[in-house]
């Protein structure tokens, strides 16, 4: 007996362990390492290949649920390409692989050898895979050629926190991270403090290859992407690409708050074509909506390369971003190719560039929007204004700058300064600082240059620091006005004009009024007042009673009165008075009574016996003349022409269906007098004497006996089974 009990407990414990393993598994990789290697890994001197160990941990714990692999401080070598995939025998439709370290500078996965790389792949389209990476580094030690170093294939959801991926091999084309969506209908990713460094190919590749219409939402908060020596002809920090001819329409949203994209080549060659963000080969109609708030770009040859696909309706909006070239031949955007979609730059700074923003508007959906931005030290065109005037966009509040250090010869009384590129209007802001003691003034100024005169010439060769700036003439976009296009417009009236928002509010944004005291409706530009919390046709009892003429003030009509037009009279008596309608009816609207049974007349002051119609039951309404065209409203339980016929269970007394199809007579409302052989409230029950003598009723006791027999038989089977179990122990 005791042995059987022990076996039963063991079985239950094993079942519990299986269920627990199905839900989640947390593994410390140190538990799988040889003892002789643990200290060496912690010191970063171990030569042990951990590829098979990591693969084994994941493959042996992926039969359902999730696996969390913890990497304590140390350097873990990966000398071959490993693929971590969802097990097709998984018991769940949602699966998760998590790799966690102590800190990204202390827990390092060192990719070595000819093909050191890690791939996370969902190979089952019926299941969902999430990948989480936190506090880890993935480092190419310099001899690995595996690319991309970290690869996500058909991963439905990915979360990275404090992850560092670094390529140290300057001799091979290697990309750091690729997100390849396969045939996913939707995917998402959330990355914070993601550092991608040293890529010679691309830092981050987002491949929309899919044979289905798909939607993807990703954010990269405070991410740092830095290209090293560019070996690819189009090395890019963030590349949107499509490697599949089956690509369907894609809707993609990427957010890059406070992120920085840069290029620092190891060979100091900035002449190679590198890109910050590039829209690659989108073979179908796609929509990539990118938003960058804060952060910026540095040193890439072309910082933004839009798509030239005529089906691409992508957009990119940059807020408070810095575009800095450090005079390395950089440009923000060049119009070397046609492009579609919208590019917007708001409160941005463009510094030390060869070219600023150039746009080719030959495609119908090309738009470029500029607002409140500063151009500083641009060698050639700050903006291609001739093209910009044709673009379906607007340029507002732009400040264009030129600065230089001019050398002034000894004894010179003046100097001519020629701008590197011509302003579109005469500059109006100047900052001039001579390095010798003199008084100066500007004797001539134009869009091409200026002449500066000195009161005393320098005795030796000296220098003059010159800053020149001009604000671009504003051409405001819809919804704004003013010299700097900063004043919103509501319903065609600027915010600084008297009468905006109908004089009852303030215009805070285009067509957005904030009404005074919440007493007017914003949707009407503060025109419609609010009475009792309602406005328009709903206020003051409705349009047939009155209208809201000013806040909480109703103007009543049609004999209604009161604060909300809620009151009315019948022949001089308030509708709610007990004396209204001669105390014989209800006042339903001004001067209209609904009389009780036995009363009629416009004020319910006539009895039925005094009326020529001879009505027995009912109320006469809608009659002001007693002309014989009265409309009867019968009391409950009566109907017919003059309300004289009682109703039994939904049928008039003279209806053939009354009282169960004529089995009785309807004497009064719901009161049937049943014929012989029938009984019940509706004469629906046949009397015993009328029932058939051959009817046989099965005793209820037999049912109880049968139920008892079945219960006894069931317990007997259970007892026999238990006896057989313990007999075999």
C-alpha positions in Angstrom: 0.0 0.0 0.0 2.7 2.5 1.0 4.7 1.6 -2.1 1.8 2.5 -4.3 1.3 5.8 -2.5 4.9 6.7 -3.1 4.6 5.9 -6.8 1.5 8.0 -7.1 3.2 11.0 -5.5 6.2 10.5 -7.8 3.9 10.5 -10.9 2.2 13.7 -9.7 5.6 15.4 -9.1 6.8 14.4 -12.6 3.6 15.8 -14.1 4.1 19.1 -12.2 7.7 19.4 -13.5 6.5 18.9 -17.1 3.9 21.6 -16.7 6.5 24.0 -15.2 8.9 23.3 -18.0 6.2 24.0 -20.5 5.6 27.5 -19.0 9.2 28.8 -18.7 12.8 27.7 -18.2 15.5 29.8 -16.8 19.1 28.6 -17.3 22.5 29.8 -16.1 24.9 28.9 -18.8 27.6 28.4 -16.1 25.8 25.2 -15.1 26.6 23.7 -18.5 30.3 24.7 -18.7 33.2 22.5 -17.7 34.5 23.5 -14.3 38.0 24.1 -15.8 36.6 26.7 -18.2 34.5 28.8 -15.8 37.2 31.0 -14.4 38.9 31.3 -17.8 35.6 32.5 -19.4 35.2 35.0 -16.6 38.7 36.3 -17.3 38.1 36.3 -21.0 40.9 33.8 -21.9 38.9 30.7 -22.6 39.1 29.0 -26.0 36.0 26.9 -25.4 33.5 27.0 -28.3 30.1 27.7 -26.6 28.2 27.3 -29.9 26.9 23.8 -29.3 26.2 24.5 -25.6 24.0 27.5 -26.4 22.2 25.6 -29.2 21.7 22.6 -26.9 20.2 24.7 -24.1 17.7 26.3 -26.4 16.8 23.1 -28.4 16.3 21.1 -25.2 14.0 23.6 -23.6 11.8 24.7 -26.5 9.1 22.1 -26.3 6.8 24.8 -25.2 6.8 28.1 -23.3 10.0 30.1 -23.0 13.7 29.9 -22.3 15.8 32.5 -20.5 19.5 32.0 -20.8 21.6 34.0 -18.3 25.2 34.9 -19.2 27.2 35.9 -16.1 30.2 38.1 -16.5 32.7 36.6 -19.0 33.6 36.2 -22.7 31.7 33.3 -24.4 33.3 32.3 -27.8 31.0 31.4 -30.7 33.1 29.9 -33.5 30.3 28.7 -35.8 27.0 29.9 -37.1 24.2 28.9 -34.8 20.5 29.1 -35.5 18.1 29.2 -32.5 14.7 28.2 -33.8 11.2 27.6 -32.5 10.6 23.8 -32.0 7.8 22.7 -34.3 6.6 20.4 -31.5 6.0 23.3 -29.2 2.9 23.0 -27.1 2.1 26.7 -27.3 1.5 29.2 -30.1 3.6 31.8 -28.4 7.3 31.2 -27.7 10.1 33.4 -26.3 13.9 33.2 -26.3 15.6 35.5 -23.8 19.4 36.1 -23.5 20.4 38.2 -20.5 23.8 39.3 -19.2 25.0 41.3 -16.2 26.0 44.3 -18.3 26.7 44.8 -22.0 30.4 45.6 -21.3 30.9 42.5 -19.1 28.8 39.8 -20.6 30.2 39.2 -24.1 29.4 36.8 -26.9 32.6 36.7 -28.9 32.0 35.8 -32.6 35.1 34.0 -33.9 36.2 32.0 -36.9 35.1 32.0 -40.4 31.3 32.0 -39.7 30.7 33.1 -36.2 27.2 34.6 -36.1 23.8 34.1 -34.3 20.4 33.7 -36.0 17.1 33.7 -34.2 14.5 32.2 -36.5 10.8 31.3 -36.4 10.5 28.3 -38.8 6.8 27.7 -38.0 4.4 30.2 -39.6 1.6 29.0 -37.2 3.5 30.1 -34.1 4.7 33.4 -32.7 8.3 34.0 -31.6 9.6 36.8 -29.4 13.3 37.5 -28.9 14.6 39.5 -25.9 18.2 40.6 -25.5 19.4 42.6 -22.5 22.8 43.7 -21.1 24.8 41.8 -23.7 27.6 42.4 -26.2 28.1 40.6 -29.5 31.7 41.2 -30.6 33.5 40.1 -33.8 37.0 39.6 -32.6 38.5 40.6 -36.0 38.7 37.2 -37.9 35.0 36.3 -38.2 33.3 36.8 -41.5 29.8 35.9 -40.4 27.3 38.5 -41.7 25.1 39.8 -40.4 26.4 39.2 -36.9 23.0 39.0 -35.4 20.1 37.9 -37.6 16.3 37.9 -36.8 14.3 35.9 -39.3 10.5 35.9 -39.2 10.7 37.0 -35.5 7.3 38.4 -34.6 8.5 40.6 -31.7 11.9 41.7 -30.5 13.0 43.7 -27.4 16.6 44.9 -26.9 17.8 46.8 -23.9 21.4 47.8 -23.5 22.8 45.7 -26.3 26.1 46.3 -28.0 27.0 44.8 -31.4 30.6 45.6 -32.7 32.4 44.5 -35.8 36.2 44.5 -35.5 37.0 43.0 -38.9 37.9 45.9 -41.3 38.7 43.7 -44.2 35.3 42.0 -45.0 31.9 43.4 -45.7 30.0 42.7 -42.5 26.7 44.0 -41.3 25.8 44.1 -37.6 22.0 43.5 -37.3 19.4 42.4 -39.8 15.6 42.2 -39.2 14.1 40.0 -42.0 10.3 39.7 -41.7 9.7 36.8 -44.1 6.0 36.3 -44.4 4.9 37.9 -41.2 1.6 39.7 -41.4 2.8 42.0 -38.6 5.8 42.5 -36.4 7.1 44.9 -33.8 10.4 45.8 -32.1 11.4 47.9 -29.2 15.1 48.8 -28.8 16.6 51.0 -26.1 20.3 51.9 -25.8 21.2 49.8 -28.8 24.7 50.4 -30.0 25.8 49.2 -33.4 29.4 49.9 -34.2 32.1 49.2 -36.8 29.9 47.8 -39.6 31.7 47.8 -43.0 28.5 46.8 -44.7 25.3 48.1 -43.0 24.6 48.6 -39.3 20.9 47.8 -39.3 19.1 46.2 -42.3 15.3 46.1 -42.1 14.1 43.8 -44.9 10.4 43.9 -45.7 10.5 40.9 -48.0 7.1 39.3 -47.7 4.5 37.6 -49.9 1.7 39.0 -47.9 0.5 42.5 -47.1 2.2 43.4 -43.8 2.4 46.0 -41.0 5.5 46.6 -38.9 6.0 48.9 -35.9 9.5 49.6 -34.5 11.2 52.1 -32.2 14.9 52.6 -31.4 15.2 55.0 -28.4 18.7 56.4 -27.8 20.4 54.2 -30.3 23.9 54.8 -31.6 24.8 53.6 -35.1 28.3 54.2 -36.3 29.8 52.9 -39.6 33.5 52.1 -39.8 35.6 51.8 -43.0 33.0 51.4 -45.7 33.6 48.4 -47.9 30.1 48.2 -49.5 29.5 50.6 -52.3 26.4 51.9 -50.4 27.2 51.3 -46.8 24.3 52.5 -44.7 23.5 52.9 -41.0 19.7 52.2 -41.4 18.7 50.5 -44.6 15.2 49.7 -45.6 15.5 47.0 -48.2 13.6 44.3 -50.0 15.4 41.1 -51.1 12.3 39.3 -52.4 10.6 39.6 -55.8 7.4 38.5 -54.0 7.3 41.6 -51.8 3.7 42.9 -51.2 2.6 46.2 -49.9 4.2 47.1 -46.6 3.2 49.6 -43.9 6.2 50.4 -41.7 6.5 52.8 -38.8 10.0 53.5 -37.4 10.6 55.9 -34.5 14.2 57.1 -33.7 14.0 59.4 -30.7 17.3 60.7 -29.5 19.3 58.5 -31.8 22.6 59.3 -33.5 23.9 58.0 -36.9 27.5 58.6 -37.9 30.4 57.6 -40.0 34.0 57.4 -38.7 36.2 55.4 -41.2 39.3 53.8 -39.8 41.3 54.8 -42.9 40.0 58.4 -42.6 38.6 58.3 -46.1 35.4 60.2 -46.1 35.1 60.3 -49.9 33.3 56.9 -50.1 29.5 57.0 -50.5 27.9 56.2 -47.2 24.4 56.8 -46.1 22.6 57.6 -42.9 19.1 56.3 -43.8 18.5 54.8 -47.2 15.4 53.4 -48.8 16.4 50.4 -50.9 14.6 48.4 -53.5 10.9 48.5 -52.7 9.4 46.6 -55.6 5.8 47.1 -54.5 3.8 50.0 -53.1 5.1 50.7 -49.6 4.8 53.2 -46.9 7.7 53.7 -44.5 6.8 56.4 -42.0 9.9 57.4 -40.1 9.9 59.9 -37.2 13.1 61.2 -35.6 12.9 63.6 -32.6 16.3 64.8 -31.3 19.6 63.1 -32.2 21.1 63.6 -35.6 23.5 62.6 -38.3 27.3 63.0 -38.7 29.7 62.6 -41.6 27.7 60.3 -43.8 28.2 61.3 -47.5 24.4 61.4 -48.0 22.5 61.5 -44.8 19.0 60.7 -46.3 18.5 58.8 -49.5 14.8 58.6 -50.3 13.3 55.9 -52.5 13.1 56.4 -56.2 10.3 53.9 -56.6 7.2 55.7 -58.1 4.9 53.4 -55.9 6.7 54.4 -52.7 4.7 56.8 -50.6 7.1 56.9 -47.6 7.6 59.8 -45.3 10.3 61.0 -42.9 9.9 63.7 -40.4 12.8 65.1 -38.4 12.3 67.3 -35.3 15.2 69.2 -33.6 17.7 67.0 -35.4 21.3 68.0 -36.1 22.8 67.3 -39.6 26.6 67.9 -39.3 29.2 67.1 -42.0 32.4 68.5 -40.5 33.3 69.5 -44.1 33.8 65.9 -45.1 31.8 66.2 -48.3 28.5 65.5 -46.6 25.0 66.4 -47.8 21.7 66.0 -46.2 19.7 65.0 -49.3 20.6 65.2 -52.9 18.3 65.4 -55.9 20.3 63.0 -58.0 17.2 60.7 -58.5 13.5 61.2 -58.7 11.7 60.4 -55.5 8.2 60.2 -54.1 6.9 60.6 -50.6 7.3 63.4 -48.0 10.4 64.7 -46.2 9.9 67.2 -43.4 12.5 69.1 -41.4 11.3 71.1 -38.3 13.6 73.1 -36.0 16.6 71.4 -37.5 20.2 72.5 -37.8 22.4 72.0 -40.9 26.1 72.6 -40.1 29.4 72.3 -42.1 27.9 70.6 -45.2 28.7 70.8 -48.8 25.0 70.7 -49.8 22.0 71.2 -47.7 18.6 69.9 -48.8 17.9 69.3 -52.5 14.7 67.9 -53.9 13.7 66.7 -57.3 9.9 67.3 -57.7 9.4 65.5 -61.0 7.3 62.7 -59.3 3.7 63.7 -58.5 3.8 62.8 -54.8 7.1 64.4 -53.9 6.9 66.8 -51.0 9.5 68.6 -48.9 8.5 70.6 -45.8 10.9 72.9 -44.0 10.2 74.8 -40.8 12.2 77.0 -38.4 15.6 75.5 -39.3 19.1 76.9 -39.5 21.7 76.5 -42.2 25.2 77.3 -41.1 28.5 77.1 -43.1 27.1 75.3 -46.2 29.7 75.3 -48.9 27.4 75.2 -51.9 23.6 75.2 -52.2 21.9 75.4 -48.8 18.6 74.5 -50.6 17.8 74.2 -54.2 15.2 76.9 -54.1 14.3 76.7 -57.8 13.2 73.1 -57.3 11.6 73.8 -53.9 9.1 76.2 -55.5 7.7 73.4 -57.5 7.5 70.9 -54.7 4.2 70.3 -53.0 5.6 71.6 -49.8 6.4 74.8 -47.8 9.5 76.5 -46.5 9.0 78.6 -43.4 11.2 80.4 -40.9 14.5 79.3 -42.3 17.7 81.1 -41.3 20.6 80.8 -43.8 24.1 81.5 -42.6 27.6 82.1 -43.9 30.7 82.5 -41.8 34.4 83.0 -42.7 37.7 84.2 -41.3 39.0 86.8 -43.7 42.7 87.9 -43.8 43.2 91.6 -44.0 46.5 92.9 -45.4 48.5 95.5 -43.5 47.5 99.0 -44.4 44.1 97.9 -46.0 41.2 100.3 -45.4 38.5 97.9 -46.6 37.8 94.4 -47.7 35.3 92.7 -50.0 33.7 89.5 -48.8 32.1 87.2 -51.3 29.7 84.5 -50.0 30.4 80.9 -51.1 26.8 80.6 -52.3 24.4 83.4 -53.0 21.5 84.3 -50.6 18.0 84.4 -52.1 17.5 87.8 -50.3 19.8 90.5 -49.0 21.2 89.5 -45.5 20.1 91.6 -42.6 22.1 90.1 -39.7 25.9 90.6 -39.4 28.5 89.8 -36.8 32.0 91.3 -37.5 35.0 91.0 -35.2 38.3 92.5 -36.2 41.5 91.4 -34.4 43.0 94.9 -34.3 41.7 98.1 -32.7 39.4 99.8 -35.3 35.9 101.0 -36.0 34.2 99.4 -39.0 31.0 99.9 -41.1 29.4 98.1 -44.0 29.5 100.2 -47.1 27.9 97.8 -49.5 25.8 94.7 -49.2 24.1 92.4 -51.7 22.9 88.8 -52.1 26.4 87.9 -53.3 28.7 89.7 -50.8 29.5 92.8 -48.8 32.2 95.5 -48.4 33.5 96.5 -45.0 35.4 99.8 -44.4 37.8 100.4 -41.5 38.5 103.6 -39.6 42.1 102.6 -39.1 44.1 100.1 -41.2 45.9 97.2 -39.4 49.7 97.7 -39.1 50.3 94.1 -39.8 48.4 91.3 -41.5 45.3 90.6 -39.4 42.1 88.7 -39.4 38.4 89.5 -39.5 35.7 87.1 -38.3 32.5 87.5 -40.3 29.0 85.9 -39.7 26.2 86.8 -42.1 22.6 85.5 -42.0 19.3 86.1 -43.6 15.8 84.7 -42.9 14.1 83.1 -45.8 10.9 84.8 -46.9 8.0 82.7 -45.5 5.5 81.0 -47.7 3.1 79.6 -45.1 1.5 76.2 -45.2 -2.2 75.8 -44.7 -3.3 76.7 -41.2 -0.6 79.2 -40.5 0.1 82.9 -41.1 2.4 85.7 -40.0 5.9 86.8 -40.9 7.4 83.6 -39.5 4.4 81.4 -40.3 3.9 80.8 -36.6 0.4 82.2 -36.1 -2.3 79.5 -36.5 -5.5 80.1 -38.4 -9.0 79.0 -37.3 -11.9 79.0 -39.8 -10.0 81.3 -42.1 -9.1 83.9 -39.3 -5.6 84.3 -37.9 -5.2 83.9 -34.1 -4.1 87.5 -33.7 -7.2 88.9 -35.4 -10.1 90.2 -33.5 -13.2 88.0 -33.9 -11.2 84.7 -34.2 -13.2 81.8 -32.8 -16.3 84.0 -33.1 -14.9 86.2 -30.3 -15.6 83.5 -27.7 -12.2 81.7 -27.5 -8.6 81.5 -28.6 -7.1 79.9 -31.7 -4.4 77.5 -30.4 -3.6 75.5 -33.5 -4.9 75.3 -37.1 -8.7 75.1 -36.9 -8.5 74.3 -33.2 -10.3 76.8 -30.9 -10.2 76.8 -27.1 -13.6 78.3 -26.0 -14.0 80.6 -23.0 -15.3 79.0 -19.9 -16.3 75.8 -21.7 -19.5 77.6 -22.6 -19.2 77.2 -26.4 -18.6 74.3 -28.6 -15.1 74.0 -30.1 -16.5 72.1 -33.2 -18.4 75.2 -34.2 -15.4 77.5 -33.7 -17.0 78.7 -30.4 -20.2 79.8 -32.2 -22.8 77.5 -30.6 -23.5 78.2 -27.0 -24.0 75.4 -24.4 -27.1 75.3 -22.3 -27.4 72.8 -19.5 -24.5 70.8 -20.9 -26.2 70.5 -24.3 -25.8 72.5 -27.6 -27.4 72.8 -31.0 -30.7 70.9 -31.6 -30.3 69.0 -28.4 -30.4 72.0 -26.1 -33.4 73.7 -24.6 -35.7 70.7 -25.0 -35.2 70.5 -28.8 -35.7 72.7 -31.8 -39.6 72.7 -31.4 -39.3 74.1 -27.9 -36.4 76.7 -28.1 -32.8 77.4 -28.9 -29.6 78.2 -26.9 -29.0 81.8 -27.6 -26.1 82.3 -25.2 -24.5 80.2 -22.5 -27.2 78.7 -20.3 -29.8 81.0 -21.8 -32.7 79.5 -23.7 -35.0 81.4 -26.1 -38.3 79.4 -26.0 -41.0 79.1 -28.7 -44.5 77.5 -29.2 -45.8 78.4 -25.8 -43.0 76.7 -23.9 -41.2 78.5 -21.1 -38.7 77.9 -18.2 -34.9 77.9 -18.0 -34.7 75.0 -20.3 -38.1 75.4 -22.1 -39.3 72.5 -20.0 -42.6 74.1 -18.9 -46.0 74.5 -20.7 -49.7 75.0 -19.8 -53.0 73.5 -20.8 -55.6 76.3 -20.9 -53.8 78.4 -18.3 -52.9 75.6 -15.9 -49.3 74.3 -15.5 -48.9 70.9 -17.0 -47.8 69.3 -13.7 -50.7 70.8 -11.7 -53.3 68.4 -10.2 -56.0 70.7 -11.6 -54.8 70.6 -15.2 -57.2 69.3 -17.8 -60.1 69.7 -15.3 -58.3 67.1 -13.1 -59.6 64.5 -15.6 -56.6 64.0 -17.9 -53.0 64.7 -18.6 -51.5 67.8 -20.3 -49.3 66.3 -23.0 -48.3 69.6 -24.8 -49.4 73.2 -24.7 -53.2 73.3 -24.7 -53.5 69.6 -25.5 -55.1 67.2 -23.0 -55.3 63.4 -23.0 -58.5 62.6 -21.1 -59.1 59.7 -18.7 -61.8 57.0 -19.2 -65.3 58.5 -19.2 -64.1 62.0 -20.0 -63.7 64.0 -23.2 -63.5 67.5 -24.6 -60.6 69.8 -25.2 -60.2 70.3 -21.4 -61.6 66.9 -20.4 -64.7 68.5 -18.8 -67.4 66.5 -20.6 -68.6 63.1 -19.5 -69.2 60.2 -22.0 -72.9 60.1 -21.1 -73.3 63.7 -22.4 -71.6 62.9 -25.7 -73.5 61.8 -28.8 -71.0 59.1 -29.7 -72.1 57.0 -26.7 -68.6 55.7 -26.0 -68.5 53.1 -23.2 -64.7 53.0 -22.7 -61.7 55.0 -23.9 -60.3 58.5 -24.1 -60.9 60.9 -26.9 -57.8 62.8 -28.0 -56.9 65.2 -30.9 -60.4 66.6 -30.8 -61.1 70.3 -30.3 -64.6 70.5 -31.8 -66.5 67.4 -30.7 -67.5 67.0 -34.3 -67.7 63.3 -34.3 -64.2 62.7 -35.7 -62.8 61.7 -32.4 -59.8 59.3 -32.1 -60.2 56.8 -29.3 -57.4 55.6 -27.0 -58.8 52.4 -25.4 -57.9 51.5 -21.8 -55.9 48.4 -21.0 -57.9 45.2 -21.7 -60.4 46.7 -24.2 -60.4 47.2 -28.0 -62.7 47.5 -30.9 -64.4 50.4 -32.7 -65.7 52.0 -29.5 -63.5 50.2 -27.0 -66.4 47.9 -25.9 -64.8 44.5 -26.7 -62.7 42.9 -23.9 -59.3 41.3 -24.8 -58.3 37.8 -23.5 -54.7 36.9 -23.8 -54.1 39.1 -26.9 -57.4 38.4 -28.8 -60.6 40.4 -29.0 -63.7 38.7 -27.6 -65.2 38.3 -31.1 -62.0 36.7 -32.6 -62.2 33.0 -33.4 -58.8 32.4 -31.8 -59.9 33.8 -28.4 -59.8 31.5 -25.4 -57.7 28.7 -27.1 -59.5 28.8 -30.5 -63.0 29.0 -29.2 -62.7 26.6 -26.2 -64.3 29.3 -24.1 -66.0 32.8 -24.1 -64.1 36.0 -23.3 -66.3 37.7 -20.6 -63.9 40.4 -19.5 -60.1 41.2 -19.9 -58.2 37.9 -19.6 -61.2 36.1 -18.1 -62.4 33.1 -20.2 -65.5 31.1 -19.4 -64.5 27.6 -20.6 -66.8 25.2 -22.4 -67.4 21.7 -21.1 -64.3 19.4 -21.1 -61.9 22.4 -20.9 -60.4 24.3 -18.0 -57.5 26.7 -17.2 -57.1 30.5 -17.4 -57.1 30.3 -21.3 -59.2 27.0 -21.5 -56.0 25.2 -22.7 -56.3 22.2 -20.3 -58.4 19.2 -21.1 -60.5 17.9 -18.2 -59.9 14.3 -17.0 -63.2 13.1 -18.2 -62.3 14.2 -21.7 -58.9 12.5 -21.8 -58.3 9.1 -23.4 -58.7 6.1 -21.1 -55.9 4.2 -22.8 -53.2 6.7 -21.7 -50.5 5.0 -19.5 -48.3 7.0 -17.1 -44.9 5.6 -16.2 -44.4 5.7 -12.4 -41.6 8.1 -11.4 -40.3 5.6 -9.0 -39.0 3.5 -11.9 -36.8 6.4 -13.0 -35.4 6.8 -9.5 -34.6 3.1 -9.4 -32.9 3.2 -12.7 -30.8 6.2 -11.7 -29.9 4.4 -8.4 -29.0 1.3 -10.3 -26.7 3.2 -12.6 -25.0 5.0 -9.6 -24.4 1.7 -7.8 -23.0 0.1 -11.0 -20.6 3.1 -11.5 -19.2 2.9 -7.9 -18.8 -0.9 -8.2 -16.6 -0.4 -11.3 -14.5 2.2 -9.5 -14.0 -0.1 -6.5 -13.0 -3.1 -8.7 -10.5 -0.9 -10.5 -8.9 0.3 -7.2 -8.8 -3.3 -5.9 -7.0 -4.4 -9.1 -4.5 -1.5 -8.8 -3.4 -2.2 -5.2 -3.5 -6.0 -5.7 -0.7 -5.6 -8.4 1.5 -3.6 -6.0 
